[in-house]
């Protein structure tokens, strides 16, 4: 009898979200912090458990369409004029996973200003995308070199100045309600935020089986491979080869599928490597090679945090 493989959906998404923010210290926990803000605003709005989870997952993956380290940093520093490009990519990627279609629509519009909208704020995906937009904006305002309680009042003041231009007044009011406690700000920048979101976040403790894990692995394979023309089919090729060899060596169906997942995720640590290194046409310097070598460490670290997939990390 083959062993059943399953993982907690929240653990999986949180770990993969963490991987996307490995690129730079300036990005560390950006999506987790954004998800925390979205969660707190959702509680203030008294959303259902299902909507809380969908909004939370969208926030954890909201920058999935920013494929390079350089693009992520430029977005974080508000240096990109056409911010919607990565939103469109994000929607395209997530639509391929059937149970992430709602999150895809939220992500598609999270950089659309309220003053450019014609729909009612009561429309679900409009409300959700506005909450995500404000949470993302707030997180990017935080100065990581300054104590949070020395800057939070200025942050709120700046957000208020954009009421009914960037953000609907109701969305701003939800933030004011959610953030009217010192604990909100201290949790937001806490080193234990990952643990807080994993154990206390709005995930409904859903376990997904290997077929769904494979879909997520393919999603991240595309993100990894699409980053560079030199790796456009690399992970998919490794996954296909691993699957064929597994069958030839007599592995079980479950083991073969796990090998395919491993092939799709084996380079996930490259999300932390700048495209200036990945796309360099010539030989890497000693310093650049040292950075490149770190991708195996990050791959192991990310996969090893996902309960049920530790054998892949090994």
ABEGO torsion letter per residue (X at the ends): XBBBBBBBAAAAAAAAAAAAAAABAAABGAAAAAAAAAAAAAAAAGBBAAAAAAAAAAAAAAAAABABAAAAAAAAAGABABAAAAAAAAAAAAAABAAAAAAAAAAAAAABBAAABABBAABAAAAAAAAAAAAAAAAAABBAABBAAAAAAAAAAAAAAABGAABBAAAAAAAAAAAABAAAAAAAABAAAAAAAAAABABAGBBBBAAAAAAAAAAAAAAAAAABAAAAAAAAAAAAAAAAAAAAAGBBAAAAAAAAAAAAAAAAAAAABBAAAAABABBBBAAAAAAAAAAAAAAAAAAAABBGAAAAAX
